[in-house]
Each structure stands twice: as C-alpha cells, then as structure tokens.
Amino acid sequence: MNARRTPWWHPLIALLLGALAGIGIAVLGEHYSVTLIGAPWFVAALLIIVGIVVLVLALNVHKYANTDPKKRPNTFVNPTLAFNTLVLCKALILAGAALAGWYGGQIIPSISHFEASFYEHAVVECAVTAVVCLIDMVIGLVGEHLCQLPPTEGPENPKLEAAARKRDVAPAATKNM
C-alpha cells in the first residue's frame, strides 16, 4: 500500500470552510441574541494533548522505521499502529485546519464588540483555541512526514543508486586513460 501525502490545498479548503462556518455561526448568534461563540478552555487543553500524543506516536514510528531491522528494540510499533498513526496525522491536519478556521471565523464578526466583557472573553478563547488548532495542523504535517518509510531495496534506495553510479562511471573512467 502506498499512502500519499496530504495535498497543500486540502487544509486550505478546510480552513476556509471552517472560517465561513464560524463567521456564519457568530452572525446568527448576534442576530438571534444567542451565545454560540467561544470555546471552553478545556477544548484548547484537550487539543494540545491530542497533538502531543500524535507527535509522540509519529516519532516512535519514525524511530522504528529508520532503525536497522537487526538492531530494532522490542517496541510496541507494528504495521497497524504505524498505519493508524499516519491516519491520525492526516486527520489532525484537516481537523486542525477546519477548527482553526471555525474559531478564527468567530473572531471576525465579534471583534467589533470587543469592549463588552462577554465578547472580550469569547474572542480571547477563540484566538487561543485557533492558535492551538494551527499548532495541531503543523504537528499533523510533521507527523505525516515522520511516518514516511525510507526507500526499500528497490531502485529508489540511495545505497543502490550510489552503487549503480559507481558501476557506470568506473568503466568510462578507465577507457579514457
């Protein structure tokens, strides 16, 4: 199975859709006098914990994949866990982008009411949570890169490429002498 990297435009679209939804919910909340904006502080804390767990899993997969098979320690990394870690990284990219847009979008219509105590707290909560979501998105991108397997003993292996170049260059160098 060959997993592909997440294209750059997927998080961008998720960010824009999240921003549109956040703006829409903030405008509807103002229009109907309902408090729909803001984020409890435990949401930001929970998102930080999720990001740290995914990063630790990705670092374990990277360490396991880049260690010589004869020298690998007995760890809990197996192909299923490695695949699930990659899926978590991809999900964290898209969820982080969409939630950053959601919370950032709520800030846009609410910033004009910043002098009110409720809106001040809501804007600060949304700003902190949006930054945490962007950090999670970056952790997902880094984790996706860390879960990439090194080339196998195929034509893309750097050791085999160097040997092929050496083999091709050596006869040509002796003919010129």
Buried (B, 14 or more C-beta within 10 A) or exposed (E): EEEEEBEEEEBEBBBBBBBEBBBBBBBEBBEEEEEBBBBEEEBBEEBBEBBEBBBEBBBBBBBBBEEEEEEEEEEEBEEEBBBEBBEBBBBBBBBBBBBBBBBBBBBBBBEEBEEEEEBEEBBBBBBBBBBBBBBBBBBBBBBBEBBBEEEEEEEEBEEBEEEEEEEEEEEEEEEEE
